[in-house]
Amino acid sequence: MVPELVPGPELPQAARAAPAPAAAVKLRKVRRDIGLRSTLVSVLVSRRLAAGSNF
């Protein structure tokens, strides 16, 4: 005779979500304020940094 399987309580969940893998790095815009001039938003610099290339 096989005993019935009775589902038990749910397993505890992690309090925080797992960190994103390094491959899923989001590109961030780098903002630079140059004195009283306008703000420069540099996407190219962040892309180069994410790609790992040296200037």
C-alpha positions in Angstrom: 0.0 0.0 0.0 1.4 3.5 -1.0 0.8 6.4 1.3 -1.0 9.4 -0.1 1.2 12.4 -1.0 0.0 15.4 0.9 1.5 18.8 -0.2 3.2 20.5 2.7 3.7 24.2 3.4 5.4 26.3 0.6 9.1 26.7 0.7 10.4 30.0 2.0 11.1 32.6 -0.6 14.2 34.9 -0.8 13.6 38.3 0.8 15.3 40.0 -2.2 15.3 39.2 -5.9 18.4 37.6 -7.2 20.9 40.1 -8.7 20.9 40.5 -12.5 23.8 38.7 -14.3 26.8 40.7 -15.4 25.9 40.2 -19.0 22.6 42.1 -18.6 24.4 45.4 -17.7 22.3 48.3 -18.7 23.9 51.2 -20.5 23.7 54.3 -18.5 24.0 57.8 -19.8 26.8 59.8 -18.3 25.9 63.4 -17.5 28.5 66.0 -17.2 28.0 69.6 -16.2 30.6 71.9 -17.7 30.6 75.1 -15.7 27.6 77.2 -16.7 27.4 75.6 -20.1 24.7 73.1 -21.1 24.7 69.6 -19.9 26.3 67.0 -22.1 24.8 63.5 -22.2 27.4 61.1 -23.4 26.1 57.7 -24.5 29.2 56.8 -26.5 31.4 56.8 -23.4 29.1 54.4 -21.6 28.9 52.1 -24.6 32.7 52.0 -24.9 33.0 51.2 -21.2 30.3 48.5 -21.5 32.1 47.0 -24.5 35.4 47.0 -22.6 37.3 48.9 -25.3 40.1 51.3 -24.4 39.7 54.8 -25.8 
